[in-house]
Amino acid sequence: PRIFPTPRPIVGDLPASPAEQYLPSRAGIRVETWQEGLEAIWSLQFAADGRLFLTEKFGRVRVVSPAGQLQPAPWIAIDVMREGGEGGLMGLALHPGFPREPWVYLMYTAYQQGRPVNRVSRVREAEGRGASEQILLDDLPAALNHNGGRLIFGPDGMLYVSAGDGYHSMDAQGLSSAGGAILRTTPEGRVPPDNPWPANPIWAY
């Protein structure tokens, strides 16, 4: 069944889903438990110094040492939406120059004047913990689900953000909303001058 409103951005039939295949085991691959006691891991990234940074959906950034020891205290705790669904603390990316440039980038769902919004911020590391937070993008579409949330730095040194449509699918069909778009900013959160549309963080929609 089609779930898109009319008019819908689909021409022709939907592509067939690929056949599912379950492999209980595969020769040459062994699965081991490495870390335990974590809650709803959403994103992770290894730093150049060997540490692993990861996000727990309910608002905690955790760090595993190069020796494989999970640090008992969170690197930072963020106040996020906790109602379940797909919101909460989602994406994480490290500055390409980390730890020389000690910035950790986060995307999360928060409340702003009683309504959910998605937010991209960066947190500066000081003495092994997250310290000051700078909000880079705010008031992105948010809902219980359809929040997007992935962050990655491209080879051009720019930050790419996947913004969900927040249940408003047609917002993804234009430049007036960040919903359902890929956003591109500088590491400081500014719009790069070579973005496709002047002064607009949207890179693709």
Residue, then its C-alpha position, 0 to 999 in steps of 0.5 A: p500500500r502507498i502511504f504518500p499523500t496525493p500528489r506523491p513523489i513516486v512514479g511507477d511501482l515501488p521496487a521489490s524488497p530484496a529477499e531476506q537471508y539469515l546466516p546463524s554462523r559463517a566460517g571464519i567469523r567469530v562474534e564476541t561480547w566486547q562491552e556490556g551494560l550499555e543502553a541503546i547505543w545509537s552511534l559510535q566512532f573511534a578517535a585517532d588516539g584509540r578511544l571509542f566514543l559512543t552515544e546512548k539514546f537516553g542522553r549519555v556519551r560514553v568513552v571506551s579507552p584504547a585498552g578496552q575499558l569502559q569509563p564508568a562516568p559519562w563523557i557528558a550527559i545531555d538533556v534529551m527527549r526520553e519518550g521512546g521512539e527514534g528520538g533522543l541522543m542520536g548521531l556523533a562525529l569527531h572533528p577531523g582534527f580530533p583530538r588536536e581540535p577537541w570537538v565532538y559533534l552531536m545530534y539529539t532531540a530536545y524540548q524547546q518551549g514544550r515541543p520537540v526539536n532536533r538539534v546539532s551541537r558540538v562539545r569541547e573536550a577538557e581534561g577527558r570530559g565534555a565541557s562547553e556546548q555550542i549549538l550549531l543548528d537548532d529547531l530542526p523538524a522532530a517527532l517521536n519518529h522520523n528524526g534522521g540523526r546521522l552526522i559525518f565529516g566529508p573529505d572536504g572537511m564539511l559536516y553533513v547532517s541527515a535531517g528527518d522529516g518529522y512525519h511531514s514527508m512533503d517538507a522534503q520536496g523543497l528548500s523552505s524546510a530542513g526536513g528530509a534533507i541532507l545539510r552541509t555546514t562548516p565545522e563551526g556551523r556556518v553555511p559554506p559559500d559553495n553550497p548549492w543554494p546561497a545561505n541555505p544549509i541544504w545540500a540535497y533534498 
